[in-house]
Amino acid sequence: MKLVYFIKFIFCGLLTISLLPSCAHQQKKQTEICIAMLNVCYGLNQLTTPRQFVHTQRYPHVEYIQFLTILDTIKFREIARRHQLNRQQQRRFIQQSARMLNDQYVSQYKKSRPELLDSQLHRLPITNGLIVFEPPTVTGRIYSQQHDIAVYDDSELVIALIDSGASTKHQELIDTKVTQYNPKANDFRLVDTGFGHGTGMLSILAANHPSDTMVNLLPSENYLSCNGLPQGRYHFVYILQCANWIFNQPRVDIIISAWLTSTPGCHKEWIYPLQMLWLAQTIPVFAAGNYAQSPIMDYSPVNLSPLFPDIPLLSVGGVDNTGQPLDYSSYGSSKCQRSDASTVTKRVQKRHSIVTILAKGSNIKVAVPFSPTSYLIANGTSYAVVYTGFALATLRKNFPLVSNKKLVNLLLKTSDKLQKITPYRNIGILNLKKAKLNANMPNYQ
């Protein structure tokens, strides 16, 4: 036994000071071994930190619980850089560590409440939390973890949408490759519960046979849809289940979100899940909202930006066909400051704009699921965010070796600035062509 510990001590000592080969150039089959080595050598005790903000919530028949320990996101970034982990390896490392930590705390919690059935529990590694449902005899609900993983080729681009669900019954979407999870119903039906909002967003990206002014930006990609807004209404637990479902997938490149919280203010409960998605190599991008410069603009979770001191959280405002900002597109400065932020981060936040980039958000023809041939002309930041998600996905597809941080910086720094429009000073309109031309330039790191 002493010999085993001695070998581990020497081996892990070499690993942690980077004397062993990095994981970066390992073949796919060897990735699991490489990640297992990191988990063994660092251990959960070295990778965790006390939670600084605890959020619990109770709904009828449902209780959301957060445990008091989380993964140290700053340390994970350092480890990924030290060992030159590629995107797939970073995702596997953060996923496995999050699951091990969550399993540990759920096991302890079950010991304190032996009456609970496994069918009442939904584990949430993304936030080291747990959803406890009332017994199936009361709710009729049985949750099965085995349905967490969607079936798709993880060597291809994957785009996720969190909205009110989507339908593929429309003629434009019949052949679309999309898997949907519905937390409220706990099923995987393709259904739009938000009067066509989610279907319209999906149709901008994935229309198979666009007619007239319809666009089809990425019709052949893999899509995930999660119905976190049943009937179009914000529900914290459902959206968190969506984020957790997406976090558990083998690969998700972009999350397009058009939801706002139900109350204004600084919703710190979203900081850690969004950081975890970023560490899992998923770029979240949000609609800024359609409230102009009013107090309710702070309903958007993007007022928490930046995710890290050097990484902004993308928030999209809308422009019309002439390139002028929409009158109702939310704008202004965030009043949020995070208690877990460094001094540098707080200084950045004081001058952080609710909007970080602008995109087309007016006069957009979209498919809606009222009939196989029904369309609407749509306006608003819910649709501008789709164009930004498309731009990120295109850059990811064309430049597979470029980091997510650089992709975000590319979009922001190559946007066409609106210097003469005071509310949007230093904010620019998305320019994908310019971003592509500059993708390999070092000054956009």
Secondary structure, 3 states (H helix, E strand, C coil): CHHHHHHHHHHHHHHHCCCCCCCCCCCHHHHHHHHHHHHHHHHHHHHEEECCCCCCEEECCEEEEECCEEECHHHHHHHHHHCCCCHHHHHHHHHHHHHHHHHHHHHHHHHHCCCCCHHHEEEEHHHCEEEEECCHHHHCCCCCHHHCCCCCCCCCCEEEEEECCCCCCCCCCCCCEEEEEECCCCECCCCCCCCCHHHHHHHHHHCCCCCCCCCCCCCCCEEEEEECCHHHCCCHHHHHHHHHHHHCCCCCCEEEECCCCCCCCCCHHHHHHHHHHHHCCCEEEEECCCCCCCHHHHHCHHHHCCCECCECCEEEEEECCCCCECCCCCCCECCCCCCCCCHHHHHHHHCCECCCEEEECCCEEEECCCCCCCEEEECCHHHHHHHHHHHHHHHHHHCCCCCHHHHHHHHHHCCEECCCCHHHCCCEECCHHHHHHCCCCHHHC
